[in-house]
Amino acid sequence: MAGQGFRCYTEPSPNGRYYAICLDLNLIDERDTLDEAIAALDENILGYLESVRVHKDETALIPRRARRSEWLHFYWLSLLNAVLTLVGRRVEGFLAYTKKESPAPVPVMRLAYA
């Protein structure tokens, strides 16, 4: 599982908070700020991976992909963001990134448009 990357994204919720979603592990967190949502999802991912390691069930539980509708929503937001970027705008609160486990103590986060 070393070097495994997980596709994640953020978006604002209707109540003014932020969702952070990991599509490859089907995890979601909602917090007041974008940074809090990303940090909560990071913690959620690490907790999930630790649980999988303890139970030695990596092949059955990774990946644990989100529903097709979640993926379609992500791709819709990505496409909309790409089109809006052409006219100098962005989808407010949308950020797509890959959460990558690394041998270093601090996981690496890279922007990714899947």
N, C-alpha and C positions, 0 to 999 in steps of 0.2 A: 504494500500500500504506500510505500515511500514515494514521494513526489506526485501523489494523486492530486488532481485539480478538480475543484467543484465550481460549477457555474452558479453565480448568485446575482441578484439585482435588488435595487431598492426602488420604492415608489411611495408617494404620499397616499395616506388613507383619506377617505372622505371626511373624517373628523379632525383633520389637521395634524395627525400624527404620521409616522413613517413605518412602512413595512420593509423588512429585509427578508429576502426569500432565497433559499438554496434549492435550486431545481434538481440537482443530482441526488440530494439526500431527503428531499421533501420536508424541509424544515422552514419555519417562519417565525419571525419575531416582530412585535409592534412596540414602538417607543415614541417618546415625545420629539426627539430630534433625530436627524439622519445619522449623526455619529453614534448616538446611543443605540439605534437600531442595528447598525453594522457591528458594534461591539457585542451586543447581545447575541446576534446571530453567530459571530465568531465563537463565543463561549458555548453556544448551543451545539455548534459543529464539533468543537473539541470534546465536549461532554459525550456526544453521540459516538464519536470515534473511539473514545476511551471505553465506553460501554461495549462496543463491538469487539474491541481487543480483549477485554476481560472475558467475554463470553466465547471468544474464538470462533466467531461466525461471520467473518469478513466476506466470504463469497456470497452468502445469502443476503446480507444487509448493505452491501456497497456495490454498485449504486442502488439506491432506493428512490427511483425517479418519481417526480411529481406527475400529476395527471396531465393528459394531453392538453386540456384546456388551459392549464397554468403555462405550459410551454408556448401555446399559441398566443396567450396574452403577452408573454415576454417578447416574442418575435414581433407582435404588433407594436408594442412600445418601442422596440429597437428600430423598426422601419419608420415609425412616426418621428422618432428622434432624428434619424438620418435625413428625412425629408425636411424637417424643420431646421436642421443645421445648415442646409443649403440656403435658407433665407435669413440666417443669423439668429435663429431662436433655438430653444431646447425644450424638451418635455421637463417640466418643473419636478425636481426631486428624483428623476430617473437616473440611475447609475448602474451599469452592468459591469461586473468584475468576476475574476476567477480567484477563488480562495484556494491557495496551494499549500499543502503540507510540505514542510522542508525539514531537513535534518537539524537546522538551527533551532534554538528555543523559540524564536519569534516566527510565526507563519508569514509567508509572503502573500501580498495581495496585488494583483495586476489587473488593470482594466482590460476587459475582453468584450468583444461584440460577437457572440456565438451565432 
